[in-house]
Amino acid sequence: MIDTLIIGGGTAGCVLAARLSADPEHHVRLLEAGPVSTDPAALLDAARMPIGPESPWVWRYPVTLSGAITGNIVRGKVIGGSSAINGGYFVRATATDFAAWSKELDGWSFDAVLPAYRRLERDHDFGDQPGHGTTGPIPVRRAAAPGPLSSEFASACAALGFPLIPDLNALPGAGPADGFGPVPCNIEHGRRVDTGSAYLAPALARPNLTMTGAMLVTRIRFHGTRAIGVDYVHEGKPGALDANRIVLCAGAIESAALLLRSGIGDPEQLRALDIPVVHPAPVGAWVSDHPEIGIDYRIDPAYPTAEGVPLEYVLELDDVEIRPYAVTFTPYTQRLGVALMRPHSQGVLRLRAADPTVPPHIDYRYLSEAADRIRLREAVTSAREILHEIPMARAPDSIPDDAWLFANPATSQHLSGTCRMGGADDARAVVDARCDVHGTTGLSVVDLSVVPVPLSRGPHATTVLIAERVAEYLA
Ligand SMILES: Cc1cc2nc3c(=O)[nH]c(=O)nc-3n(C[C@H](O)[C@H](O)[C@H](O)COP(=O)(O)OP(=O)(O)OC[C@H]3O[C@@H](n4cnc5c(N)ncnc54)[C@H](O)[C@@H]3O)c2cc1C
């Protein structure tokens, strides 16, 4: 009998599979919809995100960004999940984020999570500093020789009076909260180190750990409200598996969609799709992400350029992150990303059909709150001031007006919160502090779905953290 059946071998799923199977008595089976044998060259090159139209390693979703403005997002569909295709920025969430999180429920203060942040990392720059780790699976480094554009961005920030933050993962209070600094990255020798290679690969020889790829889980099966197994499709053939415990690590979109298709959700929505209700829950009722505006500019051809990792420096301004991307998205054009990190606007995710091949509908409702529109305008003004201080940048002449700003929201691809964490008496909560699904037995969600507050930094490091922490509970 399988003790723990993990659905999704992505960022969190690989961590959990490795940690749980460290106990030889614990039988772990990992099911991944994407391939498990990968093309290392394309996936490892940290200078490129392998997410273009031809990429076989992503799920694609049409989304509504704001009003009638639509877009597309991707998620990793390969062992390692989104950590195998992402930008390699590996920054901890802030103490303020965890203060907000632990207001929702106990157990997730910064002090409570710090041991797991330390355990997961091998920080090559600041490992000897308080609050850091030197022996964890994820290597963390900051660019030793940033490219000319990143260096000029840093000089521009300094010239405008912003303080340097040498270590964005330092303990709270160890340095300024706001300022610019080199980005900690899970990149080693130009290679992206995802959780598949860092955690799962070293564990795969264990006889108590089994992994199967190209296996799409379509539904969780219940006996009453106890989860007892899953239905899947593997190489075109349907099948079923039983397990004592089922853990969804399918990411914030697919974990929510799986719960909904299996009867955990808003009864009215489920009945409209002829899905029998197992337990009412606000799955997908809250979606958070980081809206981002891209300010494109040209580089003076007299200056040298060099592409390194996608993002070598950032400027943190409380709830705003300004990102001088070191890679190009359009030929000859550079981009300064301006992201709202604690937006007030909230989105929703709903199923469009019970059919597992039909992607859910995601409506971000970006900038629907006036506070976000005001903050974005301020942030874009700051970004433009910085651009003017960068000698090699040909800054756009005018600040885009509000109509342009509000018509051009993009997303940082950090969607979270679809199965948010909260107490049993919290009407917005889907899982408890240990990530068990309220109202059910034998079922957990362990991935970015569970985060109940907007995170002020990119979510990759915190997704690994969540899996590290919940592995303690499920061991
Ligand atoms: C293009 C891109 C760039 C990003 N860059 C950064 C960055 O630089 N820094 C940062 O902090 N964050 C970044 N992020 C966000 C971050 O990578 C993700 O939020 C995080 O990795 C999510 O982890 P997860 O475990 O929740 O889901 P995922 O890592 O997406 O894992 C989900 C896994 O479940 C599998 N799965 C899904 N459904 C099923 C099913 N039904 N049956 C079987 N398997 C299934 C998927 O194939 C996938 O492998 C980026 C995201 C994207 C998309």
The ligand as an ORCA input file, in Angstrom:
! r2SCAN-3c Opt
* xyz 0 1
  C       7.762     31.530    -16.336
  C       7.853     31.615    -14.848
  C       8.936     32.272    -14.254
  C       9.009     32.362    -12.866
  N      10.116     32.926    -12.313
  C      10.229     32.945    -10.960
  C      11.422     33.411    -10.345
  O      12.417     33.707    -11.004
  N      11.451     33.480     -8.992
  C      10.375     33.146     -8.210
  O      10.449     33.303     -6.994
  N       9.255     32.633     -8.772
  C       9.179     32.488    -10.115
  N       8.077     31.928    -10.689
  C       7.056     31.353     -9.808
  C       7.501     30.034     -9.170
  O       8.372     29.316    -10.016
  C       6.267     29.174     -8.892
  O       5.307     29.945     -8.219
  C       6.569     27.958     -8.038
  O       7.632     27.241     -8.608
  C       5.303     27.097     -7.948
  O       5.595     25.854     -7.349
  P       4.423     24.784     -7.129
  O       5.037     23.621     -6.453
  O       3.276     25.467     -6.456
  O       3.914     24.388     -8.589
  P       4.737     23.845     -9.832
  O       6.188     23.970     -9.621
  O       4.154     24.488    -11.041
  O       4.436     22.275     -9.838
  C       3.208     21.688    -10.183
  C       3.500     20.330    -10.818
  O       2.323     19.540    -10.823
  C       2.191     18.905    -12.091
  N       0.760     18.661    -12.282
  C      -0.205     19.594    -12.400
  N      -1.419     18.999    -12.527
  C      -1.196     17.674    -12.494
  C      -2.060     16.551    -12.596
  N      -3.381     16.691    -12.728
  N      -1.520     15.296    -12.537
  C      -0.162     15.139    -12.371
  N       0.703     16.191    -12.281
  C       0.178     17.438    -12.335
  C       2.781     19.922    -13.057
  O       3.118     19.341    -14.289
  C       3.973     20.440    -12.271
  O       5.120     19.652    -12.455
  C       7.978     31.811    -12.060
  C       6.901     31.146    -12.650
  C       6.843     31.031    -14.036
  C       5.684     30.282    -14.636
*
